[in-house]
Amino acid sequence: MNGSPPRWLFLLPALMMLLALADMPYGYYQVLRIVTFLAAGAIAFYAWQHGREGWAIAFAMLAIVFNPLIPVALERDNWAVVNVVAAVGLLAGLLASRKWLTADDAKIAH
């Protein structure tokens, strides 16, 4: 993969997590799991390919928590905390991913 991961991979699940703080229908939370699982998995793969093992592990863990196949069961209040922390993590990852490209370019130039 070249360049940075698409911004929407970070922004879509982060926005959905913040919207999940409202009282949403059950189907919304199922879609949130699928979107977050796929986005976090893609980001983890990208991070691993670019030597960002810490970020790769963090996003792989996020994918595991939100996986739709073997769902993690938490109370609504606990999910609210997880959603906020994960949304902040996704936004931090977005900012960090901009530097991944810069660092990769610097390695190629030298």
C-alpha positions as a LaTeX table, in Angstrom:
\begin{tabular}{lrrr}
\hline
Residue & $x$ (\AA) & $y$ (\AA) & $z$ (\AA) \\
\hline
Met1 & 0.00 & 0.00 & 0.00 \\
Asn2 & 1.22 & 3.47 & $-0.79$ \\
Gly3 & 0.32 & 6.67 & 1.00 \\
Ser4 & $-1.68$ & 6.97 & 4.18 \\
Pro5 & $-4.82$ & 4.98 & 4.93 \\
Pro6 & $-7.94$ & 6.79 & 3.73 \\
Arg7 & $-9.23$ & 9.24 & 6.32 \\
Trp8 & $-12.70$ & 7.74 & 6.24 \\
Leu9 & $-11.30$ & 4.50 & 7.73 \\
Phe10 & $-10.68$ & 6.49 & 10.91 \\
Leu11 & $-13.49$ & 9.04 & 10.74 \\
Leu12 & $-16.46$ & 6.83 & 9.90 \\
Pro13 & $-16.17$ & 4.46 & 12.88 \\
Ala14 & $-15.19$ & 7.33 & 15.20 \\
Leu15 & $-18.30$ & 9.30 & 14.23 \\
Met16 & $-20.48$ & 6.19 & 14.51 \\
Met17 & $-19.09$ & 5.51 & 18.00 \\
Leu18 & $-19.95$ & 9.00 & 19.13 \\
Leu19 & $-23.44$ & 8.69 & 17.65 \\
Ala20 & $-23.79$ & 5.39 & 19.52 \\
Leu21 & $-23.78$ & 7.38 & 22.77 \\
Ala22 & $-27.37$ & 8.29 & 21.91 \\
Asp23 & $-30.14$ & 5.75 & 22.24 \\
Met24 & $-29.98$ & 3.98 & 18.88 \\
Pro25 & $-31.79$ & 0.89 & 17.56 \\
Tyr26 & $-30.05$ & $-2.44$ & 18.11 \\
Gly27 & $-29.29$ & $-2.78$ & 14.40 \\
Tyr28 & $-27.17$ & 0.37 & 14.55 \\
Tyr29 & $-24.84$ & $-1.26$ & 17.07 \\
Gln30 & $-24.53$ & $-4.33$ & 14.85 \\
Val31 & $-23.54$ & $-2.14$ & 11.90 \\
Leu32 & $-21.12$ & $-0.25$ & 14.19 \\
Arg33 & $-19.43$ & $-3.55$ & 15.07 \\
Ile34 & $-19.03$ & $-4.53$ & 11.42 \\
Val35 & $-17.77$ & $-1.12$ & 10.29 \\
Thr36 & $-15.33$ & $-0.81$ & 13.20 \\
Phe37 & $-14.11$ & $-4.40$ & 12.82 \\
Leu38 & $-13.36$ & $-3.92$ & 9.12 \\
Ala39 & $-11.86$ & $-0.44$ & 9.46 \\
Ala40 & $-9.69$ & $-1.32$ & 12.46 \\
Gly41 & $-8.51$ & $-4.50$ & 10.73 \\
Ala42 & $-7.56$ & $-2.56$ & 7.59 \\
Ile43 & $-5.74$ & 0.09 & 9.64 \\
Ala44 & $-3.91$ & $-2.59$ & 11.64 \\
Phe45 & $-2.78$ & $-4.26$ & 8.42 \\
Tyr46 & $-1.63$ & $-0.97$ & 6.95 \\
Ala47 & 0.24 & $-0.04$ & 10.15 \\
Trp48 & 1.95 & $-3.44$ & 10.26 \\
Gln49 & 3.01 & $-3.12$ & 6.61 \\
His50 & 4.61 & 0.23 & 7.43 \\
Gly51 & 6.48 & $-1.00$ & 10.50 \\
Arg52 & 4.18 & 0.66 & 13.02 \\
Glu53 & 3.80 & $-2.41$ & 15.24 \\
Gly54 & 2.39 & $-0.52$ & 18.23 \\
Trp55 & $-0.39$ & 1.01 & 16.16 \\
Ala56 & $-0.98$ & $-2.31$ & 14.43 \\
Ile57 & $-1.47$ & $-4.08$ & 17.77 \\
Ala58 & $-3.73$ & $-1.31$ & 19.09 \\
Phe59 & $-6.00$ & $-1.44$ & 16.03 \\
Ala60 & $-5.98$ & $-5.25$ & 15.98 \\
Met61 & $-7.19$ & $-5.17$ & 19.59 \\
Leu62 & $-9.89$ & $-2.69$ & 18.60 \\
Ala63 & $-10.99$ & $-5.05$ & 15.82 \\
Ile64 & $-11.18$ & $-7.90$ & 18.33 \\
Val65 & $-13.30$ & $-5.89$ & 20.77 \\
Phe66 & $-15.74$ & $-4.90$ & 18.02 \\
Asn67 & $-15.74$ & $-8.18$ & 16.12 \\
Pro68 & $-19.25$ & $-9.19$ & 15.06 \\
Leu69 & $-18.62$ & $-12.95$ & 15.13 \\
Ile70 & $-17.85$ & $-13.40$ & 18.83 \\
Pro71 & $-19.28$ & $-10.21$ & 20.35 \\
Val72 & $-17.93$ & $-8.82$ & 23.60 \\
Ala73 & $-20.84$ & $-8.39$ & 26.02 \\
Leu74 & $-20.72$ & $-5.21$ & 28.10 \\
Glu75 & $-23.30$ & $-3.07$ & 29.85 \\
Arg76 & $-24.44$ & 0.05 & 27.98 \\
Asp77 & $-22.50$ & 2.38 & 30.33 \\
Asn78 & $-19.31$ & 0.39 & 29.76 \\
Trp79 & $-19.81$ & 0.47 & 26.00 \\
Ala80 & $-20.17$ & 4.25 & 26.22 \\
Val81 & $-16.69$ & 4.47 & 27.78 \\
Val82 & $-15.25$ & 2.03 & 25.22 \\
Asn83 & $-16.81$ & 4.02 & 22.37 \\
Val84 & $-15.37$ & 7.34 & 23.57 \\
Val85 & $-11.90$ & 5.88 & 24.19 \\
Ala86 & $-11.95$ & 4.08 & 20.83 \\
Ala87 & $-13.13$ & 7.22 & 18.99 \\
Val88 & $-10.28$ & 9.22 & 20.54 \\
Gly89 & $-7.88$ & 6.41 & 19.61 \\
Leu90 & $-9.11$ & 6.45 & 16.02 \\
Leu91 & $-8.63$ & 10.22 & 15.80 \\
Ala92 & $-5.14$ & 9.90 & 17.32 \\
Gly93 & $-4.41$ & 7.18 & 14.79 \\
Leu94 & $-5.56$ & 9.47 & 11.99 \\
Leu95 & $-3.13$ & 12.16 & 13.11 \\
Ala96 & $-0.31$ & 9.65 & 13.55 \\
Ser97 & $-0.95$ & 8.07 & 10.15 \\
Arg98 & $-0.09$ & 11.38 & 8.48 \\
Lys99 & 3.40 & 11.00 & 9.96 \\
Trp100 & 3.70 & 7.39 & 8.74 \\
Leu101 & 3.78 & 8.64 & 5.17 \\
Thr102 & 6.31 & 11.35 & 6.01 \\
Ala103 & 8.59 & 8.86 & 7.78 \\
Asp104 & 8.31 & 6.39 & 4.89 \\
Asp105 & 9.17 & 9.13 & 2.38 \\
Ala106 & 12.22 & 10.13 & 4.45 \\
Lys107 & 13.46 & 6.52 & 4.47 \\
Ile108 & 13.10 & 6.27 & 0.69 \\
Ala109 & 14.86 & 9.60 & 0.09 \\
His110 & 17.97 & 8.58 & 2.07 \\
\hline
\end{tabular}
